[in-house]
Amino acid sequence: MAFLKRSGLFVVCFALLFSLMPGFRGQAKQDGHWRTRAKERWVSHELKKMTVEEKVGQLFIVHAYGKTPEDPAYAETNIEKGRGGTNFKEIIEKYHIGGVIYFNWSDNISTPVDARQVQQLSNGLQKIALKQKPRIPLFISTDQEGGAVARVLEPGAVFPGNMALAATRSAANAKKAAEIMAVELKSLGINMDFAPDLDVNVNPANPVIGVRSYSENPDLVASLGIAQIAGFQSQNVAATGKHFPGHGDTNVDSHYGLPVIHHDLKTLNHVDLKPFKAAIASGVDAIMTAHIVVPALDGSGLPATLSKKIMTGLLREKLGYDGLIVTDSLDMSGANVLPPGQVPVAAFNAGADILLNPPDVEVAWNAVRNAVKTGEISRKRLDESVARILRVKYERGIVRNPFTSEKSLSYFGTPEHLKAAQKMADESITMVKNENQILPLNQTKKIFVTGPSVANSSHLAGLLKEKGFITENTSTAAAPTQAETATAVGKAQNADVIVAAAYNANTNTAQQAFLRALKKTGKPVVMVSMGNPYDIMGAPDVDANLLAYGNRSVSVQSAAKALTGEINPGGKLPVTIPGYAPFGHGLHY
């Protein structure tokens, strides 16, 4: 073994010295030039062969309902929902689509995940794409941020979200999480991830970003963001920084409305744009737009997705970005400020390359094709976008081999991956408050666990029971009713300590009333925040507060460990809790 270590060290040192030799560096540079020339030759060759219709198809990434390329169970649903066909196969063949996006609600990915089914769906879709012109393999995409936004769940490795990773203050954790997520996505045939989220969350009332953001600190967001970009792309999964130019200071969810960001140019440059600048410098494959109005950047009232000043003037020209620009989903309310046929054309002319998930594929595809035919969209501009799409497909190895093997499923949900996810969740737990040293819990005390089902309170209670604690529990709705509150208060009378799981209580008045009622019992109340870290703003009188930053199983397990003293909370706040705790705060046992 000693010999192997010494000989291995010799090989590494020799290789390092050799790589530093001028000739070696020159050869590496030549190889890079050769690969670039080969890529550009292929892109040019494909562009010359493609019809306008085929080029327009490459611009679209769409979803369809079903577990297979020709799933008959959802034929009527696909037609009713404006998918443009009865199934994935028909849509790809009819519109030459450049990519697809998987969701749980469209039944592409089940919970728990049937990895073989997803892999077969991916391989089947790639076969369909390669059988017909232009014979370009697909982007197969999803949203796998970790934490709150994750489409691929158990038995895969489900990582805590971005804010939890930021609580560990470890770029190594961020990169490793992305690498493992990418390996598991690739095993399913998914080659593009709409992650990481680069928004700087400076608004505690933000209803759509919150724990999806790493932090309120733009430098921390930038460092962890570029670590995750490197992790995803090291495994040949295209990464997508989002949501440009920054969705971190809003109290409106762009899925349901049109937020307005009132930052001035100085704030935008030093806060919102900083992580995107870092991502561009790091070579991120794609950047996703936001359906937000930013008057300081464009006074027209148009969302960024439809703003040429923002997409082309700022992102392309001022920031020098030449990668893919992807719209956020075009079926969101924030994008629908124009008639359905005008939105995709306006987004493309604003600067987008990929038009993601329009509400009606047929309407959107026809609108863009007709705009090219009439000259509203120039052929040159169309070719520029298609070339960018083809380059990323080439660079990520999708052109070389779009398929995934059954053997690769052995990398899905491995013990090593699951262990890594749990370790990161353990390291993220942050203790904001611990009056009278109520934590860790004493095993001789009777514990009453309660809180909304969305906060996974029943799972938390079960874990405490497994650890030998005398535990009773009851769950409530996200907004606890008076009857649920009365039941919980009644059961709490028999307990020594109340553990209340909370989920975004700072913006939920019913949860705040519930927590006040528990506190009035006179029993010590330990609040475990399973969502945003700002809950204590709505329940300042609790005796202790632990932050798990998410309600996924790994985070709930880590919270249980911290409650019982199995782990010592070591996380540091990635945000300020106004009036209660500063950035970087974190107590320990």
Secondary structure as the mmCIF struct_conf table of DSSP 4:
data_model
#
loop_
_struct_conf.conf_type_id
_struct_conf.id
_struct_conf.beg_label_comp_id
_struct_conf.beg_label_asym_id
_struct_conf.beg_label_seq_id
_struct_conf.end_label_comp_id
_struct_conf.end_label_asym_id
_struct_conf.end_label_seq_id
HELX_RH_AL_P HELX_RH_AL_P1 ALA A 2 LEU A 20
BEND BEND1 MET A 21 MET A 21
HELX_RH_AL_P HELX_RH_AL_P2 PRO A 22 LYS A 49
HELX_RH_AL_P HELX_RH_AL_P3 VAL A 52 GLN A 58
TURN_TY1_P TURN_TY1_P1 LEU A 59 LEU A 59
STRN STRN1 PHE A 60 VAL A 62
BEND BEND2 TYR A 65 TYR A 65
BEND BEND3 LYS A 67 THR A 68
TURN_TY1_P TURN_TY1_P2 PRO A 69 GLU A 70
HELX_RH_3T_P HELX_RH_3T_P1 PRO A 72 TYR A 74
HELX_RH_AL_P HELX_RH_AL_P4 ALA A 75 GLU A 80
TURN_TY1_P TURN_TY1_P3 LYS A 81 GLY A 82
BEND BEND4 GLY A 84 ASN A 87
HELX_RH_AL_P HELX_RH_AL_P5 PHE A 88 TYR A 95
BEND BEND5 GLY A 98 GLY A 98
STRN STRN2 GLY A 99 ILE A 101
TURN_TY1_P TURN_TY1_P4 ASN A 104 ASP A 107
BEND BEND6 ASN A 108 ILE A 109
BEND BEND7 THR A 111 PRO A 112
HELX_RH_AL_P HELX_RH_AL_P6 ALA A 115 LYS A 131
BEND BEND8 GLN A 132 GLN A 132
TURN_TY1_P TURN_TY1_P5 LYS A 133 PRO A 134
HELX_LH_PP_P HELX_LH_PP_P1 PRO A 137 LEU A 138
STRN STRN3 PHE A 139 THR A 142
STRN STRN4 GLN A 144 GLY A 146
TURN_TY1_P TURN_TY1_P6 GLY A 147 ALA A 148
STRN STRN5 VAL A 149 ALA A 150
BEND BEND9 ARG A 151 VAL A 152
TURN_TY1_P TURN_TY1_P7 GLU A 154 PRO A 155
BEND BEND10 GLY A 156 GLY A 156
HELX_RH_AL_P HELX_RH_AL_P7 ASN A 162 THR A 168
TURN_TY1_P TURN_TY1_P8 ARG A 169 ARG A 169
HELX_RH_AL_P HELX_RH_AL_P8 ALA A 171 SER A 187
TURN_TY1_P TURN_TY1_P9 LEU A 188 GLY A 189
STRN STRN6 MET A 192 ASP A 193
STRN STRN7 ASP A 197 ASP A 197
TURN_TY1_P TURN_TY1_P10 PRO A 204 ALA A 205
BEND BEND11 PRO A 207 ILE A 209
HELX_RH_3T_P HELX_RH_3T_P2 GLY A 210 ARG A 212
BEND BEND12 SER A 213 SER A 213
BEND BEND13 GLU A 216 GLU A 216
HELX_RH_AL_P HELX_RH_AL_P9 PRO A 218 SER A 234
TURN_TY1_P TURN_TY1_P11 GLN A 235 ASN A 236
STRN STRN8 ALA A 238 ALA A 238
STRN STRN9 THR A 240 PHE A 244
TURN_TY1_P TURN_TY1_P12 PRO A 245 PRO A 245
BEND BEND14 GLY A 248 ASP A 249
BEND BEND15 ASN A 251 VAL A 252
TURN_TY1_P TURN_TY1_P13 SER A 254 TYR A 256
BEND BEND16 GLY A 257 GLY A 257
STRN STRN10 VAL A 260 VAL A 260
HELX_RH_AL_P HELX_RH_AL_P10 LEU A 265 THR A 267
HELX_RH_PI_P HELX_RH_PI_P1 LEU A 268 ASP A 272
BEND BEND17 LEU A 273 LEU A 273
HELX_RH_AL_P HELX_RH_AL_P11 LYS A 274 SER A 282
TURN_TY1_P TURN_TY1_P14 GLY A 283 GLY A 283
BEND BEND18 ASP A 285 ASP A 285
STRN STRN11 ALA A 286 THR A 289
STRN STRN12 VAL A 293 VAL A 293
TURN_TY1_P TURN_TY1_P15 PRO A 295 LEU A 297
TURN_TY1_P TURN_TY1_P16 GLY A 299 SER A 300
HELX_RH_3T_P HELX_RH_3T_P3 ALA A 304 LEU A 306
HELX_RH_AL_P HELX_RH_AL_P12 LYS A 308 LYS A 308
HELX_RH_PI_P HELX_RH_PI_P2 LYS A 309 LYS A 318
BEND BEND19 LEU A 319 LEU A 319
BEND BEND20 GLY A 323 GLY A 323
STRN STRN13 LEU A 324 VAL A 326
HELX_LH_PP_P HELX_LH_PP_P2 THR A 327 THR A 327
BEND BEND21 ASP A 328 ASP A 328
HELX_LH_PP_P HELX_LH_PP_P3 SER A 329 SER A 329
TURN_TY1_P TURN_TY1_P17 LEU A 330 ASP A 331
BEND BEND22 MET A 332 MET A 332
HELX_RH_3T_P HELX_RH_3T_P4 SER A 333 ALA A 335
BEND BEND23 VAL A 337 LEU A 338
TURN_TY1_P TURN_TY1_P18 PRO A 340 GLY A 341
HELX_RH_AL_P HELX_RH_AL_P13 GLN A 342 ALA A 350
TURN_TY1_P TURN_TY1_P19 GLY A 351 GLY A 351
BEND BEND24 ASP A 353 ASP A 353
STRN STRN14 ILE A 354 ILE A 354
STRN STRN15 LEU A 355 LEU A 356
BEND BEND25 PRO A 359 PRO A 359
HELX_RH_AL_P HELX_RH_AL_P14 VAL A 361 THR A 374
TURN_TY1_P TURN_TY1_P20 GLY A 375 GLY A 375
BEND BEND26 GLU A 376 ILE A 377
HELX_RH_AL_P HELX_RH_AL_P15 ARG A 379 GLU A 395
TURN_TY1_P TURN_TY1_P21 ARG A 396 ARG A 400
HELX_RH_3T_P HELX_RH_3T_P5 GLU A 406 TYR A 411
TURN_TY1_P TURN_TY1_P22 PHE A 412 GLY A 413
HELX_RH_AL_P HELX_RH_AL_P16 PRO A 415 SER A 428
STRN STRN16 THR A 430 ASN A 434
HELX_RH_3T_P HELX_RH_3T_P6 GLU A 435 GLN A 437
BEND BEND27 PRO A 440 PRO A 440
HELX_LH_PP_P HELX_LH_PP_P4 LEU A 441 ASN A 442
TURN_TY1_P TURN_TY1_P23 GLN A 443 THR A 444
BEND BEND28 LYS A 445 LYS A 445
STRN STRN17 LYS A 446 PRO A 452
HELX_RH_3T_P HELX_RH_3T_P7 SER A 453 ALA A 455
TURN_TY1_P TURN_TY1_P24 ASN A 456 ASN A 456
HELX_RH_AL_P HELX_RH_AL_P17 SER A 457 GLU A 466
TURN_TY1_P TURN_TY1_P25 LYS A 467 GLY A 468
STRN STRN18 ILE A 470 THR A 476
BEND BEND29 ALA A 478 ALA A 479
HELX_RH_AL_P HELX_RH_AL_P18 GLN A 482 ALA A 492
TURN_TY1_P TURN_TY1_P26 GLN A 493 ASN A 494
BEND BEND30 ASP A 496 ASP A 496
STRN STRN19 VAL A 497 ALA A 502
BEND BEND31 TYR A 503 ASN A 504
HELX_RH_3T_P HELX_RH_3T_P8 ALA A 505 THR A 507
HELX_RH_AL_P HELX_RH_AL_P19 THR A 509 LYS A 519
TURN_TY1_P TURN_TY1_P27 LYS A 520 GLY A 522
BEND BEND32 LYS A 523 LYS A 523
STRN STRN20 VAL A 525 SER A 529
BEND BEND33 MET A 530 GLY A 531
TURN_TY1_P TURN_TY1_P28 PRO A 533 TYR A 534
HELX_RH_3T_P HELX_RH_3T_P9 ASP A 535 MET A 537
TURN_TY1_P TURN_TY1_P29 GLY A 538 GLY A 538
TURN_TY1_P TURN_TY1_P30 PRO A 540 ASP A 541
BEND BEND34 ASP A 543 ASP A 543
STRN STRN21 ALA A 544 LEU A 547
BEND BEND35 TYR A 549 TYR A 549
BEND BEND36 ARG A 552 ARG A 552
HELX_RH_AL_P HELX_RH_AL_P20 SER A 553 THR A 564
TURN_TY1_P TURN_TY1_P31 GLY A 565 GLY A 565
BEND BEND37 GLU A 566 ILE A 567
BEND BEND38 PRO A 574 VAL A 575
STRN STRN22 ILE A 577 ILE A 577
TURN_TY1_P TURN_TY1_P32 PRO A 578 TYR A 580
STRN STRN23 ALA A 581 ALA A 581
TURN_TY1_P TURN_TY1_P33 PHE A 583 GLY A 584
STRN STRN24 LEU A 587 LEU A 587
#
